[in-house]
Amino acid sequence: MGKIVFKLDKMMVERKISLNELAEKVGISNVNLSKIKNNKVTAVRFSTLAAICEALECRIEDVLEYQA
């Protein structure tokens, strides 16, 4: 079975934004954002995904990837 993984590291480097700065813009703790970034979560709210995309000025496919 495939899985969905986050590619936040790449987008954060491209946008030159730190974990703490992104967490503040998204409105979640840096601990929770770190878990998302390191693919240590099994669920993420759509509102959180939308806030991440808004903060990074990107599309959902820029931060998520399906791996078979």
C-alpha positions in Angstrom: 0.0 0.0 0.0 1.2 3.5 -0.9 1.6 6.4 1.5 1.4 10.2 1.5 4.4 12.0 2.7 5.2 15.7 3.3 7.8 17.6 1.4 7.9 20.6 3.7 11.7 20.7 4.0 12.0 21.5 0.3 9.4 24.2 0.4 10.7 25.8 3.6 14.2 26.0 2.1 12.8 27.5 -1.2 10.8 30.0 0.7 13.5 30.7 3.3 11.2 30.2 6.2 12.1 28.6 9.6 10.0 26.0 11.4 9.2 28.5 14.1 8.2 31.2 11.6 6.0 28.8 9.7 4.4 27.4 12.8 3.5 30.9 13.9 2.0 31.8 10.5 0.0 28.5 10.4 -1.2 28.9 14.0 0.1 25.6 15.4 2.9 24.7 17.8 6.4 24.2 16.4 6.3 20.7 17.9 3.2 19.7 15.9 4.6 21.3 12.8 7.9 19.4 13.3 5.9 16.1 13.5 4.1 17.0 10.3 7.4 17.9 8.6 9.0 14.6 9.6 6.0 12.5 8.6 5.3 11.4 12.2 1.5 12.0 11.9 -1.3 9.9 10.6 -3.8 12.7 10.1 -3.8 16.4 9.4 -6.7 18.8 9.3 -7.6 20.3 6.0 -7.6 23.7 7.6 -3.9 23.1 8.7 -3.0 22.0 5.2 -4.7 25.1 3.8 -2.9 27.4 6.3 0.5 25.8 5.3 -0.1 26.3 1.6 -1.2 29.9 2.3 1.8 30.7 4.4 4.2 29.1 1.9 2.3 30.5 -1.1 2.2 27.1 -2.8 -0.2 24.4 -3.9 -1.0 21.3 -2.0 1.0 19.1 -4.4 4.0 21.2 -3.5 3.9 19.9 0.1 2.3 16.5 -0.3 3.4 13.5 -2.4 2.0 10.0 -2.9 4.6 7.3 -2.9 3.6 3.9 -4.2 
